[in-house]
Structures are given as C-alpha cells and as structure tokens.
Amino acid sequence: MTERKKMTLPALFTKVLNGEQITMLTCYDYPTAYLQERAMVDMILVGDSLGMTMLGYDSTLPVTMEDMIRHTQAVRRGSPNSWLIGDMPYMSYQVSVENAIHNAGRFMAEASCDAVKLEGGAEMADRVSGIVAAGIPTMGHLGLTPQSAGAKGGFRLQGKGAIQAKQIFDDVMALEEAGVFAILLELVPDRLCKLITERVTSCFIISLGAGPDAHGQLLIYHDMFGLYPKFKPRMAKLYQDAGAMILNGLKEYVAEVSERRFPQPENWFGMPDEEFDQFLQMLD
Ligand code: KIV
C-alpha cells in the first residue's frame, strides 16, 4: 500500500489556502475504505446514506447510531489515514444539545472518527457549538438534506429562488459562527455555492452537485460505480460500471456451476493415495 501521512485539519486548511481541491467520498465498508486509502482520498464520510445504499431502506431515517458505529469502525480499519467523518443519524442530535454531544462523542470514542457531520442551519447552531466546545470537529450540511427531504419536496434542487437562497446563505453564516470546520452544500445552484465559497472565512465548502466553485467535491461512492440500482442522480458521474461488471461475473458463475465447468482442479485440494486408503480402512 502507498505510504501516506495521516490527514489532519491543518493539512486540509493548507490545501484550501494553496487553492488545491479537497477530495471527499462516502464509504461504508472495509474493502472500499482500503481502496479509498490507496487512492489518497482526503476525507471520507460514513454517511447515513448507508441506510439506502447498504441496507436497502427507502430513506436514511431508520438508520441508528449502532448501524453508524459498526460501519464507521470498519471504514476506519480500512483507512487509518483519511480524515474520517461520522454522519449523525436521524434523531441522534435533534433532541437536545446534551444528546448531540453524547452521540458525537460515541463516534470519536468507539469508531476513532476525526469529525462528525450533521444536517441543518441556524436551528442547529446550538448543537454545533456544543459539540465543537466538547473538542469535536463538526461539519455542517445544507441545501438538500436527506433527513428532511420529505419536508423539502423530495430530492430536488434547493435555493433556486432568491428567498430560499438567502435562507441558505444565512444558515451558512450561522454554522460558521457556531464553529464548523466545513459545510457540505448539496444540490444548490452553482452561483450560490460560488458566492458562499468566496464569503466564508473560517470554514471551507464542499460541493455535492453544487458546481465546481467550492473548496472541494463529494460524490456518493455507490453512484460513481453503478452500485445503487434504484436511481442515478443527474449530478453524479459514473466512473466505472462496477454494478454491470459484478452482474456479468455472477451470471458467469451461475452458468459455470450449472454446466459443471466450475470448479477446476486448481480450485480444489487433493489427498495422498496412501492416506486416503488408510482412511478407508479405518471405516471398515
Ligand atoms: O449520508 C450521506 O451520505 C450524506 C450525503 C448525501 C452527503 O449526507
């Protein structure tokens, strides 16, 4: 494996100051984390999107802290050096500041995260400042926020109109004031993302379908590789169709076993004649 240094918050901010783009992907399991580590992805998000991509739910709402911790531990084992962010699942931070700090602390203590992420704007500022005051780096998430997608009219562009754009801008300022180190802008217009990127001073902006003018980009891993069968968001790019590749392999396996072409001698192990004869005698 390529040796890499542990990614840190100062190193991320240095990249931003040098005008280098930050790379970020979602990840939910050990083998994928191992590959993302080798590819030198800067930041890995164990998103509660795992409820849809890995567990087959129709939304992220049923995902629990236990689900998140288990997957995040696996990702940390595969990627010791990325900046690892645990996504706070539904109702793990909404209830109270104390509850938010407690659950953020679990991500750090039980899954060796570097940071946590939560959805929401000004209404979540007290949660953010509480978690940050507990010494836990925190990322915000605005625009399309899947935990409240229902209330926002589904998985659609946010901030297209002036009033909603101003609301998102104000939420960015509130989160920055509360102490986030970064904000994910998901599915907002490119020029809104660009303006916000230019205006923030103490945090950096990551775009997911919000255009090129952010400090970095995020993609959902399953969308990049054709691994989520239910839909392919327009904002995603298919880098390789691993889903099709795996399906072909599976069909080939079924055909080979059915036609007795698998296994071949290189796939099994023999036993010396004298040992087998002795074994047969032992049965008599
Ligand atoms: O859960 C997740 O993967 C996320 C992305 C949609 C950014 O929050």
Residues whose N, C-alpha, C, O or C-beta is under 5 A from the ligand:
A	BS01	KIV	T26 G47 D48 S49 D87
